[in-house]
Amino acid sequence: MSEFVPVGFLPDVASDLHVSLGLAGTMVLAPGLGAAVSAPVALVAAGRLDRRRVIILLTSLLVLSNGLAALAPDFAVVLVARLLLGIVIGGFWAVVPPLGARLGGPEAGIRATSVILAGLSAGTVIGLPAGQWLGNLIGWRATFLVVAGVAVLALAAQAALLPSLPSAARMRFAHLRDVLRKPAARMILTVGGIATIGQFSASTFVTPFLLERAGLGSGAATALLLGYGAAGIGGTLAGTALVARSRIWTFVAASVAFGVILIALPLAAATPLAVSVLLAGWGLI
């Protein structure tokens, strides 16, 4: 939710802090760059630390990031806050998904991991429309404070409910180097990077697209963003079965379909129904 909420009020930040819409979009870019750098570093730095402690530390940084963004006097401080969020995101992806098998056990490990990953889509469901709705209602600064408050609740729940999760093994940079020596790993990293850049470059500006190009009102845009996120949850859960049949073809089909949707959206901007269907399809993919 913290990652996606600025998408809903991007034009407001640009106006209030006197920066261009494109520059304001780096609020979404910065966490991605921070995560790309911090993910391998976090994996190594976590070492043999209890994963419960690592998760609580990351969530504490999440609270700090949103609080700093809310109080930022200028756009530079906002970017620092968002880079801090990137460290949290990178640490999360490096440390948390593998814990699904340990928390769920041998019978429900895959399902537990799917539920963890579905949290990303759930955050999209809440983050995109919440940013649009709360941004209009109470302003973008107060919206960041609301998200910080939600993060505090998550932190309290983790402290109360998470069991001790001692590290099963220690990762070193040498292990990562060995992985990158494999051609298949380099190919996956490249095509995954291209697909992800396309996804987040486009999603960053989906709110201005809906308001300015598609001519929708704020309420309609919020509803479409809610549908986009809800479709994302369905796609994450349904994707488990598709991936079990073929990892490669699931990724190829999803990437091609996503490309088709990105081409079609600007062409269909004048037709709200078509935009709605395409946006739901995007979320599902």
KOLMAR-760429 format. One record per residue (C-alpha): x, y, z; residue in three letters. Coordinates in steps of 0.05 Angstrom, whole numbers, plus 5000, padded with zeros to 4 digits. Layout:
// KOLMAR-760429
XYZALA;...
// end
This chain:
// KOLMAR-760429
500050005000MET;505750485017SER;508850354949GLU;502650494908PHE;498751024947VAL;502351624913PRO;499751404845VAL;492851644867GLY;495052354884PHE;501052454839LEU;498253094807PRO;497053404876ASP;504253284898VAL;506853584832ALA;502554204843SER;503954304917ASP;511554204913LEU;512154574846HIS;515154004805VAL;513153704738SER;508553094735LEU;514252694706GLY;518852884764LEU;513352724814ALA;512952034783GLY;519851884811THR;516151784877MET;514351104849VAL;520951004813LEU;525251134875ALA;522650554916PRO;523850084857GLY;531050314850LEU;532150264925GLY;529249564926ALA;533549334868ALA;539849534907VAL;537549334976SER;534648644961ALA;541248274952PRO;544548695006VAL;538948535055ALA;539347795039LEU;546747785057VAL;546248285115ALA;540647895148ALA;545647335158GLY;543446885214ARG;538947405246LEU;532147155269ASP;527447325212ARG;522147565262ARG;526948115283ARG;528548285210VAL;521148355193ILE;519848805253ILE;525749245235LEU;523349315163LEU;516349505186THR;519250025234SER;522950325174LEU;516350315137LEU;513050745191VAL;518951225188LEU;518751275112SER;511351475110ASN;512051955168GLY;517952295135LEU;514152355068ALA;508252675104ALA;512553205137LEU;517353335079ALA;518654075067PRO;520653964994ASP;520853434940PHE;528053234955ALA;525952995025VAL;520052624995VAL;524952244950LEU;529352075010VAL;523251795045ALA;521351394984ARG;528451114977LEU;527850895049LEU;521450535029LEU;525450194974GLY;530049895027ILE;523949615062VAL;521049324997ILE;527749014977GLY;528548715046GLY;521548445044PHE;522248094977TRP;529047804997ALA;527047545065VAL;519547445072VAL;516747005014PRO;521246405030PRO;518146405100LEU;511446175073GLY;513745445071ALA;516345495143ARG;510045825169LEU;505145385131GLY;508944725136GLY;509844195082PRO;502344125070GLU;500644865060ALA;507345175043GLY;505645364970ILE;498845634991ARG;502046035047ALA;507046334999THR;501346514951SER;497646865007VAL;503947265024ILE;504747474951LEU;497347634947ALA;498848164999GLY;502048564943LEU;495548554904SER;491648704967ALA;496049314978GLY;494549524906THR;487049434919VAL;487649904979ILE;493350344957GLY;491050594889LEU;483850784906PRO;485851014977ALA;490951484948GLY;485751764900GLN;480151814951TRP;484052035013LEU;488352504972GLY;482152874950ASN;478952845020LEU;484653015068ILE;490653175024GLY;496752765006TRP;500652935070ARG;495152685115ALA;494452065070THR;501751885083PHE;500351965158LEU;494351485152VAL;498850975117VAL;504051065172ALA;498550915223GLY;496650275186VAL;503950075187ALA;504050175263VAL;498149695268LEU;501849185225ALA;508049265269LEU;503949125331ALA;500848515299ALA;507748245279GLN;510448345349ALA;504447975379ALA;503547415329LEU;509947235293LEU;513746645322PRO;521246615326SER;524046465257LEU;531446295263PRO;535446335198SER;536045665163ALA;542345865125ALA;546846455113ARG;547346765044MET;553847085020ARG;555347524960PHE;559346954931ALA;552946544927HIS;549547104888LEU;555547154842ARG;555046404828ASP;547746484808VAL;549347064760LEU;554446624725ARG;548846184699LYS;546146414630PRO;538946224649ALA;539246654711ALA;541847254672ARG;536347164620MET;530947124673ILE;533747744707LEU;533648124641THR;526747944617VAL;523848004687GLY;526948694692GLY;524148914625ILE;517148674643ALA;517348994711THR;519849664684ILE;514149664634GLY;509049494688GLN;511150034738PHE;512750574687SER;505650514661ALA;502150424729SER;505551044757THR;501451484710PHE;494951094708VAL;491251624750THR;493152214704PRO;491151764645PHE;484251624674LEU;482952344693LEU;486052714634GLU;486052244574ARG;479851814590ALA;476152414619GLY;473552044680LEU;471452364745GLY;474952244810SER;469651754835GLY;469851334771ALA;477451324771ALA;477351074843THR;472450524825ALA;476650294766LEU;482950284808LEU;479249864860LEU;477349374805GLY;484449364779TYR;487149174848GLY;481548654860ALA;483248334794ALA;490448314817GLY;488647904877ILE;484847414834GLY;490647364785GLY;495747234840THR;491646664869LEU;489646364801ALA;496746434776GLY;498945884825THR;495545364782ALA;498145644717LEU;505345684742VAL;504744964766ALA;503244764694ARG;508545184660SER;512845734689ARG;515645954623ILE;509245984583TRP;505446324639THR;510646874640PHE;510846934563VAL;503246954556ALA;502547464612ALA;507947914583SER;504947894512VAL;497948034539ALA;500548604581PHE;503948914520GLY;497548874480VAL;493649214537ILE;498749784540LEU;498049904465ILE;490449864468ALA;489250314528LEU;491050984495PRO;487150784432LEU;480950624474ALA;481451244519ALA;474951544492ALA;470950914510THR;470050834586PRO;467550114581LEU;473549904541ALA;478250254589VAL;474849894647SER;475649204614VAL;482849334595LEU;484649584664LEU;481548974697ALA;485348534649GLY;491748894667TRP;490548764741GLY;489048034728LEU;495447944688ILE;
// end
